Amino acid sequence: MTEFPIRLITGAALLCTTSLAAMAQDAVPLDQATLSGDETIATPYGRVELEDSYFGEEDSQMLFDAMDLQRAAQLYIWSTPLVSMTTWRDAQGEAFGTDAPGTFAVLETLKEKRGIVTANLTTPYIFNFTDLSDGPVQIDYPAGQTAGGVLDMWQRPVFDLGLTGPDKGEGATYIVVGPEEDPADYEADGVYVYQSATNNVLVGIRILDPDPAFYDTFVSDYAMGPTGETSTSDFIKGKDVEWSATAPRGLAYWEKLAAIVNEEPIREIDKPWMAMIAPLGIVKGQDFAPTDRQQEILTKGAALGELMARNLQVNPRYAEVWWEGTSWYKSFDFQVAQETDTIQQIDERATWFYEAVASTEGMVNPQPGEGQVYMTSKRDQNGDMLRADRNYTLHVPADVPVGQFWSVTLYSEETRRPYDNGGIEIADVTKGSRTESLQVNEDGSVDLYFGPDAPEGMESNHFRTVGDDGWFVYFRLYAPEEAFFDKSFRLEDFQRVE
């Protein structure tokens, strides 16, 4: 997948790059317009000339262009979780050969994990995409310390697996049915039956048991297949390939959206959005063949929409910082269903799914002693954005309140994937309580260093940043304990080193 810097095209009437003050003095500002009679109105997109309350063909086209650009930008924000998931499925299938049913990609090395948006680098990942349009799937899930779930293509958890799932780490049999099936047809004693709102689903698993031998036991006991016909799955290991699940930019973004729209049923909640995208050339049941005009608007709309999504990611205006006086936010400030009684949480979910992938009940609603917490920050102690050409320190207090482990992982703002600083080892971009080389202070606290320069003697605690690739971190707490929730444990901001 080709990646390139965002270039928001200027000078066109489509974008608000000319101030109203610079327009002709006889034009009425939009907020003072009567919209009647003979009137020249200054809009963010150009002038509209009314004559007897009507306007001409050029002004009509300008308004259609403005309308469609606005829609494209908002549709980008709305569709971010769906396109991101589709990109992940397609890219993983190509990189690991996991297109066949029941085939899992096992991600262990830095290269393998660097393909996933904000991947956790501490534990092995196991991923499979399954199409339920061919019929329900049964999972015979083994016991043990794992965390994961089955997710639909909107990245909503259908159900959790492992420690935060119904099996509570004891193992169980699950059946997942597609949107056209009746779950009641598959109910049986000792079986958990769930329905997905989409045909395509992700099965994602993290191995939490630190014993390397547990992986072999787990995969040998894991079975999956059509209901009543489960068999041992195929786990693809050792590929060690570079790949990318970052959503594409430009027209390629909309090609992904058009393709998945034709694979999935349209949910009732998404019908208004489908109405808005139809004039841009994406209609269920039809090939995506946009005109030159549609291509131009879609390309600009994707760039504008991504800028808006990135702004939400960096400045989540609906959320409050977790620790007062800092820039640390707790991720997942939304419901697992991505809606409440009154709204669809479009901005909230876009914040996470632009920056990351996947959600489970244990990730969104961790409880003391179970689940996972993801803390993130993009600013230093002065509120300035973190930069690759500056040096910083982060102090981690002693006794981080976790029942399993904690980690700090470095990510690229450009790709939102694990940071590529030239390192080849996991420890080059993630460190934590399971990092053997981590240097710990006498009081049990840890000082971490970020930037182009490593302090002498502290190289093992240093995260190298390069060029102009902006960065952020996730501070993860696995099985967070009460001191996190009551906020008696606290992280301070990054401290800039002059």
Legacy VTK file of the C-alpha trace (Angstrom):
# vtk DataFile Version 3.0
C-alpha trace
ASCII
DATASET POLYDATA
POINTS 498 float
0.000 0.000 0.000
1.381 3.393 -0.962
1.479 5.995 1.776
2.016 9.696 1.237
1.751 12.892 3.279
-1.609 14.627 3.360
-1.800 17.500 0.877
-5.002 19.463 1.291
-5.436 20.995 -2.145
-5.911 24.748 -2.016
-7.158 27.376 -4.398
-10.270 25.481 -5.487
-13.699 26.831 -4.732
-14.389 23.591 -2.900
-12.260 24.498 0.100
-12.515 27.413 2.466
-9.115 28.962 1.772
-10.269 32.496 1.030
-11.537 34.677 3.846
-14.875 36.368 3.531
-13.184 39.718 4.129
-11.200 39.326 0.922
-14.336 38.991 -1.194
-16.074 41.811 -2.964
-17.341 44.454 -0.582
-20.845 44.273 -1.994
-21.186 40.624 -0.917
-23.272 39.994 2.175
-21.646 37.783 4.851
-23.378 34.444 5.109
-24.644 35.065 8.642
-26.330 38.286 7.470
-27.811 36.984 4.239
-31.580 37.226 3.703
-31.444 34.485 1.010
-34.084 36.340 -0.994
-34.493 38.822 -3.798
-31.351 40.179 -5.470
-28.378 39.505 -3.247
-24.698 38.585 -3.504
-23.722 36.243 -0.675
-20.182 35.474 0.448
-19.870 31.794 1.404
-16.777 29.859 2.496
-16.776 28.289 -0.977
-17.292 31.356 -3.146
-19.942 33.925 -4.048
-23.555 33.090 -4.729
-25.425 35.590 -6.901
-29.165 35.642 -6.240
-31.500 37.190 -8.785
-35.143 37.116 -7.765
-34.093 34.535 -5.149
-32.670 32.159 -7.773
-29.070 31.458 -8.753
-27.416 30.347 -11.966
-25.876 27.075 -13.104
-22.330 27.914 -11.980
-23.484 28.763 -8.480
-25.639 25.634 -8.446
-22.637 23.479 -9.302
-20.523 25.223 -6.667
-23.120 24.410 -4.022
-23.307 20.773 -5.139
-19.520 20.578 -4.979
-19.506 22.095 -1.498
-22.286 19.773 -0.369
-20.502 16.686 -1.687
-17.139 17.697 -0.215
-18.746 18.215 3.188
-20.390 14.819 2.907
-17.176 13.094 1.805
-15.262 14.485 4.783
-17.952 13.406 7.247
-18.331 10.042 5.528
-14.618 9.451 6.069
-15.112 9.954 9.813
-18.207 7.710 9.815
-16.584 4.896 7.815
-13.169 4.874 9.516
-13.717 1.694 11.610
-15.165 -0.211 8.632
-12.460 0.760 6.121
-9.687 0.193 8.657
-10.961 -3.321 9.394
-11.325 -4.128 5.697
-7.800 -2.902 5.003
-6.484 -5.084 7.822
-8.289 -8.165 6.495
-7.065 -7.688 2.929
-3.477 -6.776 3.831
-3.108 -9.654 6.293
-4.478 -12.135 3.775
-1.960 -10.994 1.190
1.006 -10.906 3.583
0.364 -14.155 5.473
-1.786 -16.228 3.134
-4.656 -16.306 5.620
-7.482 -16.071 3.091
-8.488 -19.706 3.600
-11.168 -20.447 6.233
-9.774 -21.344 9.642
-6.294 -20.012 8.882
-4.665 -17.770 11.486
-1.749 -15.353 11.246
0.572 -15.557 14.264
2.409 -12.270 14.842
5.503 -12.471 17.020
8.377 -10.469 15.498
8.666 -6.693 15.258
8.192 -6.793 11.486
5.048 -8.884 11.764
3.504 -6.768 14.497
4.503 -3.492 12.864
1.784 -4.092 10.295
-0.988 -3.686 12.900
-2.214 -0.227 13.870
-1.068 0.413 17.484
-0.159 -3.216 17.991
0.697 -4.531 21.440
4.290 -5.724 21.115
4.549 -7.546 24.440
2.387 -10.597 23.770
1.890 -12.845 20.705
-1.097 -12.067 18.483
-3.250 -14.630 16.658
-5.700 -13.323 14.019
-8.246 -14.835 11.665
-10.931 -13.341 9.413
-13.971 -15.522 8.737
-16.965 -15.076 6.402
-20.227 -16.175 7.999
-22.212 -15.930 4.773
-21.291 -19.588 4.208
-22.875 -20.549 7.546
-22.254 -20.318 11.306
-18.843 -21.041 12.792
-18.148 -23.017 15.953
-15.125 -22.281 18.133
-13.888 -24.812 20.675
-11.850 -22.461 22.815
-9.145 -23.802 25.151
-8.616 -22.809 28.780
-5.735 -20.581 29.842
-4.525 -17.012 30.209
-5.645 -15.382 26.961
-7.617 -12.307 26.002
-9.442 -11.556 22.805
-12.758 -11.712 21.083
-14.823 -12.005 17.949
-15.465 -8.624 16.309
-17.731 -7.526 13.486
-16.468 -5.350 10.646
-17.434 -2.176 12.494
-14.917 -3.386 15.098
-17.612 -3.960 17.691
-17.177 -6.988 19.950
-19.640 -9.776 19.227
-18.283 -11.463 22.348
-15.035 -11.657 24.309
-12.814 -14.711 24.520
-10.604 -15.839 27.383
-10.283 -14.111 30.728
-12.847 -11.374 29.971
-15.221 -13.643 28.047
-18.010 -15.876 29.320
-15.516 -18.735 29.735
-13.424 -16.648 32.208
-10.306 -18.440 31.052
-11.801 -21.907 31.628
-12.463 -22.636 27.963
-15.839 -23.050 26.240
-17.682 -23.788 23.018
-18.950 -20.795 21.054
-21.121 -20.529 17.961
-21.244 -17.281 15.998
-23.961 -16.826 13.389
-24.300 -14.261 10.641
-26.847 -11.450 10.318
-29.300 -13.558 8.329
-29.293 -16.525 10.726
-31.509 -17.171 13.763
-29.310 -17.767 16.852
-32.132 -19.791 18.456
-31.574 -22.532 15.870
-28.170 -23.292 17.393
-28.843 -23.091 21.115
-27.611 -26.088 23.104
-26.528 -26.887 26.635
-23.026 -25.668 27.414
-22.749 -23.630 24.199
-22.570 -19.840 23.935
-24.367 -18.578 20.806
-23.899 -15.049 19.458
-24.978 -13.195 16.326
-22.781 -10.851 14.311
-24.242 -7.830 12.516
-21.812 -8.413 9.628
-20.909 -11.432 7.517
-17.185 -10.922 7.988
-15.770 -11.243 11.499
-12.355 -11.077 13.111
-11.228 -13.695 15.621
-8.447 -12.074 17.635
-6.465 -13.681 20.452
-3.620 -12.484 22.684
-1.527 -14.986 24.616
-1.049 -13.603 28.135
0.607 -16.625 29.742
4.359 -15.822 29.858
5.337 -19.488 29.540
6.453 -20.031 25.896
5.163 -23.606 26.070
1.598 -22.401 26.584
1.346 -21.298 22.943
1.882 -24.851 21.695
-0.716 -26.212 24.099
-3.227 -23.538 23.134
-3.015 -23.941 19.360
-3.100 -27.735 19.562
-6.328 -27.554 21.578
-7.990 -24.757 19.569
-10.587 -26.024 17.089
-12.832 -24.129 14.686
-15.108 -24.842 11.745
-18.722 -25.227 10.659
-21.115 -26.079 13.463
-20.460 -29.641 14.628
-17.461 -30.020 12.284
-14.637 -28.250 14.085
-11.053 -29.201 13.367
-7.593 -27.995 14.331
-6.840 -24.676 12.682
-3.805 -23.745 10.601
-1.523 -21.257 12.362
0.892 -19.435 10.025
4.144 -18.615 11.864
7.578 -17.295 10.983
6.720 -15.087 7.999
8.651 -12.092 9.432
7.355 -9.781 6.692
6.794 -6.044 6.590
3.201 -5.133 5.822
0.689 -2.388 6.551
-2.877 -2.354 7.835
-3.040 1.458 7.859
-6.064 2.563 5.829
-5.111 3.924 2.401
-5.495 7.538 1.357
-7.057 9.145 -1.664
-9.369 7.229 -3.968
-8.090 3.896 -2.630
-9.867 4.634 0.657
-13.238 4.806 -1.091
-12.483 1.691 -3.150
-12.152 -0.209 0.120
-15.428 1.248 1.387
-17.297 0.455 -1.823
-16.052 -3.130 -1.770
-17.099 -3.870 1.815
-20.482 -2.156 1.337
-21.234 -4.769 -1.302
-20.227 -7.600 1.037
-22.300 -6.617 4.038
-25.950 -5.885 4.866
-26.814 -2.240 5.471
-27.680 -1.664 9.102
-30.701 0.493 9.856
-28.503 3.024 11.642
-26.321 3.481 8.538
-29.040 4.168 5.966
-28.727 7.990 6.229
-25.008 7.690 5.523
-25.646 5.479 2.516
-27.996 8.132 1.177
-25.247 10.754 1.526
-22.609 8.665 -0.210
-24.762 7.647 -3.188
-24.173 10.922 -5.122
-20.454 10.236 -4.749
-20.704 6.921 -6.573
-20.955 4.315 -3.793
-24.251 2.445 -4.037
-24.865 -1.059 -2.709
-25.240 -3.550 -5.514
-23.436 -1.367 -8.045
-19.841 -1.238 -9.241
-17.778 1.684 -8.027
-16.970 3.723 -11.154
-16.726 7.384 -10.055
-16.688 10.165 -12.627
-13.737 12.553 -12.824
-15.679 15.050 -10.716
-16.520 12.423 -8.096
-12.909 11.259 -7.995
-11.675 14.796 -7.361
-14.178 15.408 -4.573
-13.579 12.006 -2.986
-9.814 12.517 -3.016
-10.116 15.928 -1.380
-12.790 14.660 0.991
-10.561 11.821 2.168
-7.739 14.281 2.926
-10.047 16.713 4.701
-11.761 13.892 6.588
-8.441 12.476 7.742
-7.318 15.888 8.974
-10.547 16.113 10.963
-10.124 12.577 12.324
-6.535 13.342 13.301
-7.695 16.483 15.078
-10.179 14.393 17.055
-7.438 11.890 17.818
-5.073 14.556 19.155
-7.717 16.845 20.678
-10.716 14.702 21.725
-13.019 17.571 22.567
-15.683 15.331 24.108
-13.253 13.756 26.635
-11.499 14.821 29.840
-7.941 13.932 30.777
-7.671 11.023 33.215
-5.255 12.689 35.635
-6.035 16.330 36.232
-3.260 18.674 35.170
-1.779 16.221 32.645
-2.275 15.386 28.962
-3.006 11.691 29.561
-6.281 10.322 28.179
-7.828 6.927 28.773
-8.686 5.509 25.371
-12.120 4.056 24.594
-14.269 6.908 25.787
-17.329 5.344 24.129
-19.676 2.362 24.342
-18.813 -1.040 22.864
-21.966 -0.793 20.723
-20.744 2.618 19.468
-24.108 4.172 20.274
-26.214 5.347 23.187
-29.977 5.788 23.574
-29.735 9.080 21.708
-26.668 9.149 19.430
-24.315 7.112 17.287
-20.869 7.879 18.756
-19.261 8.836 15.462
-16.600 11.237 16.753
-15.775 9.094 19.767
-15.223 5.915 17.807
-13.342 7.739 15.030
-10.870 8.984 17.642
-9.974 5.403 18.540
-10.334 3.693 15.185
-8.251 6.288 13.340
-5.511 5.695 15.888
-6.013 2.003 16.648
-7.922 -1.163 15.786
-10.237 -3.563 17.591
-12.369 -3.325 20.717
-13.507 -5.863 23.270
-15.483 -5.579 26.469
-12.258 -6.070 28.407
-10.594 -3.216 26.521
-13.486 -0.774 26.747
-14.748 -1.557 30.252
-11.886 -3.014 32.300
-12.579 -3.865 35.924
-10.157 -4.104 38.850
-8.104 -7.215 38.264
-9.268 -7.915 34.698
-9.154 -6.398 31.231
-6.745 -3.862 29.821
-6.235 -0.105 30.082
-4.723 1.997 27.302
-3.403 5.412 28.311
-2.143 7.798 25.632
-0.472 11.187 25.434
0.711 13.404 22.596
2.007 16.430 24.591
4.781 17.369 26.978
4.548 19.163 30.341
4.072 22.511 28.576
1.224 21.233 26.422
3.407 21.228 23.294
3.118 18.395 20.794
5.744 15.668 21.073
8.350 16.008 18.333
10.822 13.574 16.840
13.718 16.051 16.945
13.452 16.719 20.689
14.405 14.673 23.745
12.018 13.799 26.593
11.842 11.745 29.764
8.907 9.857 31.265
8.966 8.812 34.907
7.060 5.627 35.744
6.403 5.374 39.498
7.131 2.191 41.399
4.440 -0.414 41.902
2.411 0.102 38.750
-0.986 -1.363 39.755
-1.264 -4.384 37.472
-2.008 -8.039 38.049
-0.228 -9.098 34.842
2.157 -6.541 33.292
2.606 -2.961 32.100
4.260 -1.669 28.952
5.037 1.522 27.045
4.984 1.331 23.250
6.080 3.963 20.727
3.904 4.656 17.669
4.191 6.759 14.530
1.623 9.522 14.127
1.956 9.159 10.364
0.962 5.481 10.226
-0.288 4.869 13.812
1.677 1.617 13.638
4.673 0.714 15.832
7.414 3.256 15.245
10.061 2.438 12.639
13.286 3.852 14.061
15.566 1.378 12.324
15.460 -1.080 15.201
14.880 -4.767 14.592
13.999 -5.920 18.091
10.725 -5.599 20.006
12.596 -3.785 22.799
13.533 -1.008 20.363
9.967 0.320 20.473
8.362 -1.192 23.573
9.525 -1.608 27.156
7.840 -2.577 30.378
7.692 -4.901 33.342
8.492 -7.923 31.148
11.561 -6.278 29.543
14.612 -8.049 30.945
17.036 -5.260 30.008
14.977 -2.500 31.648
16.967 -0.504 34.219
14.968 0.072 37.411
15.728 2.749 40.019
16.469 1.808 43.625
12.954 2.791 44.697
11.379 0.588 42.009
10.493 3.434 39.654
11.639 3.584 36.036
12.880 6.501 33.936
12.279 6.188 30.187
13.918 8.369 27.545
12.526 9.417 24.142
14.188 11.309 21.322
17.141 11.225 18.924
19.753 11.087 21.727
20.167 8.334 24.315
21.612 9.335 27.708
24.930 7.631 28.327
24.445 4.377 30.182
20.654 4.406 29.729
20.440 3.050 26.192
18.279 0.119 27.309
15.632 2.586 28.592
15.721 4.748 25.449
13.189 5.021 22.590
14.839 6.499 19.496
12.825 8.922 17.346
13.872 9.861 13.837
13.398 12.504 11.177
10.060 14.307 11.265
7.982 11.222 12.104
5.845 12.488 14.976
5.101 9.992 17.734
2.882 9.075 20.656
2.762 6.257 23.174
0.361 3.818 24.762
0.937 3.057 28.398
-0.800 -0.289 28.859
-1.920 -1.811 32.135
-2.957 -5.455 31.933
-5.313 -6.535 34.726
-5.329 -2.991 36.188
-5.831 -2.810 39.924
-7.806 -0.418 42.124
-5.016 2.157 42.401
-5.512 2.955 38.726
-9.255 3.387 39.011
-9.164 5.535 42.161
-6.280 7.491 40.565
-3.929 7.085 43.501
-1.514 5.840 40.809
-0.607 8.673 38.477
1.654 9.341 35.497
3.042 12.820 35.018
3.566 14.357 31.591
6.595 13.897 29.398
9.388 16.264 30.457
11.291 17.933 27.681
15.087 17.769 27.989
16.813 20.912 26.659
LINES 1 499
498 0 1 2 3 4 5 6 7 8 9 10 11 12 13 14 15 16 17 18 19 20 21 22 23 24 25 26 27 28 29 30 31 32 33 34 35 36 37 38 39 40 41 42 43 44 45 46 47 48 49 50 51 52 53 54 55 56 57 58 59 60 61 62 63 64 65 66 67 68 69 70 71 72 73 74 75 76 77 78 79 80 81 82 83 84 85 86 87 88 89 90 91 92 93 94 95 96 97 98 99 100 101 102 103 104 105 106 107 108 109 110 111 112 113 114 115 116 117 118 119 120 121 122 123 124 125 126 127 128 129 130 131 132 133 134 135 136 137 138 139 140 141 142 143 144 145 146 147 148 149 150 151 152 153 154 155 156 157 158 159 160 161 162 163 164 165 166 167 168 169 170 171 172 173 174 175 176 177 178 179 180 181 182 183 184 185 186 187 188 189 190 191 192 193 194 195 196 197 198 199 200 201 202 203 204 205 206 207 208 209 210 211 212 213 214 215 216 217 218 219 220 221 222 223 224 225 226 227 228 229 230 231 232 233 234 235 236 237 238 239 240 241 242 243 244 245 246 247 248 249 250 251 252 253 254 255 256 257 258 259 260 261 262 263 264 265 266 267 268 269 270 271 272 273 274 275 276 277 278 279 280 281 282 283 284 285 286 287 288 289 290 291 292 293 294 295 296 297 298 299 300 301 302 303 304 305 306 307 308 309 310 311 312 313 314 315 316 317 318 319 320 321 322 323 324 325 326 327 328 329 330 331 332 333 334 335 336 337 338 339 340 341 342 343 344 345 346 347 348 349 350 351 352 353 354 355 356 357 358 359 360 361 362 363 364 365 366 367 368 369 370 371 372 373 374 375 376 377 378 379 380 381 382 383 384 385 386 387 388 389 390 391 392 393 394 395 396 397 398 399 400 401 402 403 404 405 406 407 408 409 410 411 412 413 414 415 416 417 418 419 420 421 422 423 424 425 426 427 428 429 430 431 432 433 434 435 436 437 438 439 440 441 442 443 444 445 446 447 448 449 450 451 452 453 454 455 456 457 458 459 460 461 462 463 464 465 466 467 468 469 470 471 472 473 474 475 476 477 478 479 480 481 482 483 484 485 486 487 488 489 490 491 492 493 494 495 496 497
